[in-house]
Every structure is written in C-alpha cells, then in structure tokens.
Amino acid sequence: MKQDGPNGLEGWTVGTGKNYRDEWMNSNLVVRTKGGNVVKFRAEYAFIDKWGFADNNQCVVIRSINARGPFYWQKYEIKSGKLIADYYRSKDPEHIPAWVSPFLE
C-alpha cells in the first residue's frame, strides 16, 4: 500500500511474514524523505490497513488491526522515528484524539 505525499515524501507498507491463514502481514511502514532518508515504523498489530501523513507532513499515523478485534492507532514523528502518541479505542471509546479522526474509517 504505497502513498506519495507532498514535498517528495513517499511511503509504503512491507510484508513481514505470513500468518496461519497464509496471509501476508504488512506490519511495517517505510517512509522515504525528499532527501532520500529512509525511516521504518513498526505497527503494534499484524496488519496496517490505513496510514497517512499528518501534522504538516512531520508525522505519520498508522492504523493497524489483527485478524479480528479493534484497531490500534500510532502517531510517529518522521524525522526522529519516535512514537509520540497512540490510541486504543476499546480502552477509551468516548475520547477519540483529534489526530485519530481522519483515520477512523
């Protein structure tokens, strides 16, 4: 699942292995900057089903899921590769952070 972002950013998910159903698990995201730097991010769950650039393209948000169950969202800073926020909906369904909203559906 490849996406091109503004300012020369691009990203794609990477299959890391197969599960017991012989399905590829794409739990890694790779982002390449305009300068050619490559940053890798690992999702909490086995399948990245949605991701995108956020915060004026300074961050990426990853939505991942296992074969069943609720989604898990992670927000990483691209420059440092550090996790700066996460959200697990089943623990707090009433208080959805604003950064998660564009990645709900």
C-alpha positions in Angstrom: 0.0 0.0 0.0 2.1 2.9 -1.4 1.3 6.6 -1.0 3.0 9.7 -2.3 3.0 12.7 -0.1 3.8 16.3 -0.7 7.4 17.6 -0.8 8.8 14.4 -2.1 7.6 12.2 0.7 6.6 8.6 -0.1 5.8 5.6 1.9 4.7 2.0 1.6 3.9 -1.0 3.8 6.1 -4.1 3.8 5.0 -7.7 4.3 6.9 -9.2 7.2 5.7 -12.8 7.0 2.6 -14.8 6.7 0.1 -15.8 9.4 -1.5 -19.2 9.9 -4.1 -18.4 7.1 -1.2 -17.8 4.7 -2.0 -14.1 4.5 0.8 -11.5 4.3 1.2 -9.4 7.5 2.2 -5.9 6.5 3.1 -4.6 9.9 6.0 -2.3 8.8 5.8 1.1 7.2 8.7 2.6 5.3 8.9 6.4 4.6 11.4 8.0 2.3 12.0 11.7 2.5 12.8 14.0 -0.4 16.5 13.9 0.7 16.5 10.1 0.4 16.5 9.3 4.1 14.6 6.1 4.9 12.7 5.7 8.2 11.0 2.5 9.3 8.0 2.2 11.6 6.5 -0.9 13.1 2.8 -1.2 13.8 1.5 -2.7 17.0 -0.7 -5.2 15.2 -0.2 -7.5 12.3 -2.0 -5.6 9.5 -1.6 -2.0 8.6 -4.9 -1.2 6.9 -4.7 2.6 6.8 -1.9 5.1 7.2 -1.1 8.6 6.1 0.9 11.8 6.6 -0.1 14.2 9.4 0.9 17.4 11.1 2.1 19.2 8.0 3.9 16.1 6.9 6.0 15.9 10.0 4.3 12.7 11.2 2.7 9.5 10.1 -0.3 7.9 11.6 -0.7 4.1 11.3 -4.0 2.3 11.9 -3.4 -1.4 12.4 -5.5 -4.5 13.3 -5.1 -8.1 14.0 -7.2 -10.7 12.1 -10.1 -9.7 14.4 -10.7 -7.1 17.1 -10.4 -3.3 17.5 -8.0 -1.0 15.6 -4.9 0.5 17.2 -3.5 3.9 16.1 0.0 5.1 16.4 1.5 8.5 15.6 5.2 8.7 14.8 7.4 11.7 14.1 9.1 11.1 10.8 12.4 12.9 11.5 13.2 11.0 14.7 11.2 7.8 14.2 9.8 8.2 17.7 6.3 7.2 18.8 4.6 10.4 20.0 1.1 9.2 20.6 -1.1 6.1 20.5 -4.7 5.2 20.9 -6.6 2.0 21.6 -10.3 2.6 21.0 -11.7 -0.1 23.2 -9.9 1.4 26.3 -11.4 4.9 25.8 -14.2 4.9 23.1 -15.6 8.2 24.3 -12.4 10.3 23.9 -11.1 10.0 20.4 -8.0 12.2 19.9 -8.2 14.7 17.1 -5.3 13.2 15.2 -7.1 9.9 15.0 -10.3 11.3 13.4 -9.1 11.3 9.8 -8.1 7.6 10.1 -11.3 6.3 11.7 -13.0 4.9 8.5 
